[in-house]
């Protein structure tokens, strides 16, 4: 018999259960997938094709303007009933501070992509055993959001009829937003529910908080989705309830990954589990060196 040990996570992760690899034996009635070593070229291609497909489908959803505006009015009324309809006040207050709102406009247009890709690279480099499962959470979250865009067209606050919301990109002529200005025709204007700015940023924040070893980095992980929530409201791109929709989509994504891998992504071993060779021996596969950030 060959060596049956597997690579164990380092530090505080060494105590994590090894149920994932143990449950995948030949006699097991339920065989969740075992993480494999991610391939760089394949991941680049997969992310590029997936985002292209996401954008294509999102923008192919009919822009049902009248229904989207009706739904926005209904959301606004519900928030008034719940006592949380403060988006307009936040929008006007932040817009009064020019440097702050311009910064938020650029934040909205760029960090949504930059931080998400950065976390994916970090996972690939330092947590290869968790990469595929955590990436699956993101992909499943985004996929179910597309269903929401189709079934529930929703205008953002800045496009509501008879409201005093300020379109901060238009007012300050800020570059980069796909939702206003010259680029608005390249993006579906009525796909505000659910908010993937919240879905993606919360995915980033939870991943950083769960896996980073440096305390201040973990704190930044929690601050990122919190600040993103303030930004999407201050720029009048989303209601509070759009954020709730993004959170529900993320919960769906974690559920899919849990069912597929038999464990939550963060509980999987940091390194890729050992694989058997033709001689029956098990070899350790490592991708990434040194401690995590």
C-alpha positions as CSV (number, residue, x, y, z in Angstrom):
1,X,0.0,0.0,0.0
2,X,1.2,3.4,-0.8
3,X,1.5,6.4,1.5
4,X,-2.1,7.6,2.2
5,X,-1.3,10.9,3.7
6,X,-2.5,14.2,2.2
7,X,-1.1,17.6,2.3
8,X,-2.5,19.4,5.4
9,X,-3.0,23.2,5.6
10,X,-0.5,25.2,7.6
11,X,-1.0,27.0,10.8
12,X,-4.5,27.4,12.1
13,X,-5.8,25.5,9.1
14,X,-4.2,22.2,10.1
15,X,-7.2,21.3,12.2
16,X,-9.6,21.5,9.4
17,X,-11.5,18.2,8.8
18,X,-10.4,16.0,5.9
19,X,-14.0,14.8,5.2
20,X,-13.9,15.9,1.6
21,X,-11.1,13.5,0.5
22,X,-12.3,10.8,2.8
23,X,-15.8,10.9,1.4
24,X,-14.6,10.3,-2.1
25,X,-13.6,6.7,-1.7
26,X,-14.8,4.0,-4.0
27,X,-17.4,2.7,-1.5
28,X,-18.8,6.0,-0.6
29,X,-22.5,6.5,-1.6
30,X,-21.9,10.3,-2.0
31,X,-18.8,11.3,-3.8
32,X,-18.3,15.1,-3.8
33,X,-15.7,16.4,-6.2
34,X,-12.1,16.7,-5.0
35,X,-10.4,20.0,-5.9
36,X,-7.8,19.8,-8.6
37,X,-4.8,21.9,-9.4
38,X,-6.1,25.0,-11.3
39,X,-4.5,25.6,-14.7
40,X,-3.6,29.3,-15.3
41,X,-4.4,29.3,-19.1
42,X,-7.7,27.6,-18.5
43,X,-8.7,30.0,-15.8
44,X,-7.9,33.0,-17.9
45,X,-9.9,31.6,-20.8
46,X,-12.8,30.6,-18.5
47,X,-13.1,34.0,-16.8
48,X,-12.9,35.8,-20.1
49,X,-15.6,33.6,-21.8
50,X,-17.8,33.7,-18.7
51,X,-17.7,37.5,-18.4
52,X,-18.4,37.9,-22.1
53,X,-21.3,35.5,-21.8
54,X,-22.6,37.3,-18.7
55,X,-22.5,40.7,-20.4
56,X,-24.1,39.3,-23.6
57,X,-27.0,37.7,-21.7
58,X,-27.5,40.7,-19.4
59,X,-27.6,43.1,-22.2
60,X,-29.8,40.8,-24.3
61,X,-32.6,41.0,-21.6
62,X,-35.3,43.2,-23.1
63,X,-35.2,46.7,-21.6
64,X,-38.7,46.8,-20.4
65,X,-38.8,50.5,-19.4
66,X,-42.3,50.8,-18.3
67,X,-42.2,47.7,-16.1
68,X,-38.8,48.6,-14.7
69,X,-40.0,52.1,-13.7
70,X,-43.2,50.6,-12.2
71,X,-41.1,48.1,-10.2
72,X,-38.8,51.0,-9.0
73,X,-41.8,52.9,-7.7
74,X,-43.0,49.8,-5.9
75,X,-39.6,49.2,-4.3
76,X,-39.5,52.8,-3.2
77,X,-42.9,52.5,-1.6
78,X,-41.9,49.4,0.2
79,X,-38.8,51.0,1.6
80,X,-40.8,53.9,2.8
81,X,-43.2,51.5,4.5
82,X,-40.2,49.8,6.1
83,X,-38.6,53.1,7.1
84,X,-35.4,52.6,5.2
85,X,-36.0,54.9,2.2
86,X,-33.0,57.1,2.9
87,X,-31.2,56.7,-0.4
88,X,-32.2,60.1,-1.7
89,X,-30.9,61.9,1.4
90,X,-27.6,60.0,1.1
91,X,-27.4,60.7,-2.6
92,X,-27.8,64.5,-2.0
93,X,-25.5,64.7,1.0
94,X,-22.6,62.9,-0.7
95,X,-23.1,64.7,-3.9
96,X,-22.5,68.0,-2.1
97,X,-18.9,67.0,-1.4
98,X,-17.4,67.0,-4.9
99,X,-14.2,65.2,-4.3
100,X,-16.0,62.5,-2.4
101,X,-18.7,61.8,-5.0
102,X,-16.2,61.8,-7.8
103,X,-14.1,59.3,-6.0
104,X,-17.2,57.1,-5.4
105,X,-18.1,57.3,-9.1
106,X,-14.7,55.9,-10.0
107,X,-14.9,53.4,-7.2
108,X,-18.2,52.2,-8.7
109,X,-16.8,51.9,-12.2
110,X,-13.5,50.2,-11.5
111,X,-13.1,48.4,-8.2
112,X,-16.0,46.0,-9.0
113,X,-13.7,44.4,-11.5
114,X,-10.3,45.1,-10.1
115,X,-10.8,43.7,-6.6
116,X,-12.7,40.7,-7.8
117,X,-10.0,39.7,-10.3
118,X,-7.4,40.4,-7.6
119,X,-9.0,38.0,-5.2
120,X,-9.3,35.3,-7.8
121,X,-5.5,35.7,-8.5
122,X,-4.8,35.6,-4.8
123,X,-6.8,32.4,-4.4
124,X,-5.1,30.8,-7.4
125,X,-1.7,31.6,-6.1
126,X,-2.0,31.0,-2.3
127,X,-5.1,28.8,-1.9
128,X,-5.2,26.4,-4.9
129,X,-7.1,23.8,-3.0
130,X,-10.0,26.2,-2.4
131,X,-9.8,28.1,-5.7
132,X,-12.2,26.1,-7.8
133,X,-14.9,25.8,-5.1
134,X,-14.7,29.5,-4.3
135,X,-14.7,30.4,-8.0
136,X,-17.8,28.3,-8.4
137,X,-19.6,30.4,-5.7
138,X,-18.9,33.5,-7.8
139,X,-20.0,31.9,-11.0
140,X,-23.2,30.5,-9.5
141,X,-24.0,33.8,-7.9
142,X,-23.6,35.6,-11.2
143,X,-25.6,33.0,-13.1
144,X,-28.7,33.3,-10.8
145,X,-28.5,37.1,-11.0
146,X,-29.1,36.8,-14.8
147,X,-32.4,35.1,-14.0
148,X,-33.3,38.1,-11.7
149,X,-32.5,40.6,-14.5
150,X,-34.9,38.8,-16.8
151,X,-37.7,38.2,-14.4
152,X,-37.6,41.5,-12.6
153,X,-36.6,44.5,-14.6
154,X,-35.8,47.4,-12.3
155,X,-34.8,50.9,-13.0
156,X,-32.1,52.4,-10.7
157,X,-33.1,55.3,-8.5
158,X,-31.4,57.8,-10.8
159,X,-33.8,56.9,-13.6
160,X,-37.0,57.1,-11.6
161,X,-39.8,59.4,-12.9
162,X,-40.7,62.3,-10.6
163,X,-37.8,61.7,-8.1
164,X,-35.1,64.1,-7.0
165,X,-32.2,61.6,-7.3
166,X,-29.0,62.9,-8.8
167,X,-27.2,61.0,-11.5
168,X,-23.8,61.7,-10.2
169,X,-21.9,60.5,-13.2
170,X,-23.9,62.8,-15.5
171,X,-23.6,65.8,-13.1
172,X,-19.8,65.5,-12.6
173,X,-19.0,64.1,-16.1
174,X,-17.1,61.1,-14.6
175,X,-15.5,58.6,-16.8
176,X,-16.1,54.9,-16.7
177,X,-19.7,54.1,-15.7
178,X,-21.5,51.8,-18.0
179,X,-24.8,53.0,-16.6
180,X,-24.7,56.7,-17.6
181,X,-23.3,59.0,-20.2
182,X,-22.0,57.9,-23.5
183,X,-21.6,54.2,-22.5
184,X,-25.1,53.8,-21.2
185,X,-26.2,52.2,-24.5
186,X,-23.7,49.4,-24.0
187,X,-25.3,48.2,-20.8
188,X,-28.9,47.2,-19.8
189,X,-30.1,50.2,-17.8
190,X,-32.9,48.3,-16.2
191,X,-30.9,45.4,-14.6
192,X,-30.6,46.8,-11.1
193,X,-32.0,43.8,-9.2
194,X,-30.0,42.0,-7.8
195,X,-26.9,44.2,-7.3
196,X,-23.8,42.3,-8.4
197,X,-21.7,45.1,-7.0
198,X,-22.9,43.8,-3.6
199,X,-22.8,40.1,-4.7
200,X,-19.2,40.3,-5.9
201,X,-17.9,42.6,-3.2
202,X,-19.4,40.5,-0.4
203,X,-17.9,37.4,-2.1
204,X,-14.5,39.2,-2.0
205,X,-15.0,40.4,1.6
206,X,-16.0,37.0,3.0
207,X,-13.1,35.3,1.1
208,X,-10.5,37.7,2.4
209,X,-11.9,37.6,5.9
210,X,-12.0,33.8,6.0
211,X,-8.6,33.0,4.5
212,X,-6.3,36.0,5.1
213,X,-3.9,35.5,8.0
214,X,-3.0,39.2,8.6
215,X,-5.6,40.8,10.9
216,X,-5.8,44.2,9.2
217,X,-6.2,42.6,5.8
218,X,-9.2,40.6,7.2
219,X,-10.7,43.9,8.5
220,X,-10.3,45.4,5.0
221,X,-12.1,42.4,3.7
222,X,-15.2,43.3,5.8
223,X,-14.9,47.0,5.0
224,X,-15.0,46.5,1.2
225,X,-18.6,45.3,0.8
226,X,-19.7,47.8,3.5
227,X,-18.2,50.7,1.6
228,X,-19.5,49.3,-1.7
229,X,-23.0,49.4,-0.2
230,X,-22.6,53.1,0.6
231,X,-21.3,53.8,-2.9
232,X,-24.1,52.1,-4.8
233,X,-26.6,54.1,-2.8
234,X,-24.8,57.4,-2.9
235,X,-24.4,57.3,-6.6
236,X,-28.1,56.5,-7.1
237,X,-27.4,53.2,-8.9
238,X,-29.2,50.9,-6.5
239,X,-31.8,50.7,-3.7
240,X,-31.1,49.0,-0.4
241,X,-33.3,46.1,-1.5
242,X,-31.1,45.5,-4.6
243,X,-28.3,44.8,-2.1
244,X,-30.5,42.3,-0.4
245,X,-31.1,40.6,-3.7
246,X,-27.3,40.4,-4.3
247,X,-26.8,38.8,-0.9
248,X,-29.5,36.2,-1.6
249,X,-27.7,35.3,-4.9
250,X,-24.5,34.9,-3.0
251,X,-26.2,32.5,-0.6
252,X,-27.4,30.5,-3.6
253,X,-23.8,30.4,-4.9
254,X,-22.5,29.1,-1.6
255,X,-25.2,26.4,-1.5
256,X,-24.2,25.2,-5.0
257,X,-20.6,25.0,-4.0
258,X,-21.5,23.1,-0.8
259,X,-23.5,20.6,-2.7
260,X,-20.9,20.1,-5.4
261,X,-17.8,19.8,-3.2
262,X,-19.4,18.4,0.0
263,X,-18.0,21.2,2.0
264,X,-18.0,25.0,2.2
265,X,-15.1,26.3,0.1
266,X,-13.2,27.9,3.0
267,X,-13.1,24.6,4.8
268,X,-11.3,22.7,2.1
269,X,-7.6,22.2,2.4
270,X,-5.5,25.1,1.3
271,X,-3.3,23.0,-0.9
272,X,-4.5,20.6,-3.6
273,X,-5.1,17.1,-2.1
274,X,-2.8,14.3,-3.0
275,X,-3.4,12.2,-6.1
276,X,-2.6,8.6,-6.7
277,X,0.1,7.6,-9.2
278,X,0.1,4.5,-11.4
279,X,2.1,2.6,-8.7
280,X,-0.5,3.3,-6.1
281,X,1.6,5.9,-4.2
282,X,0.1,9.2,-3.4
283,X,2.0,12.4,-4.2
284,X,1.5,15.8,-2.9
285,X,0.6,18.6,-5.3
286,X,1.5,22.1,-4.3
287,X,0.7,25.3,-6.1
288,X,1.8,28.4,-4.2
289,X,4.5,28.9,-1.6
290,X,4.7,30.6,1.7
291,X,2.0,31.8,4.0
292,X,-1.2,33.4,2.8
293,X,-1.7,37.2,3.0
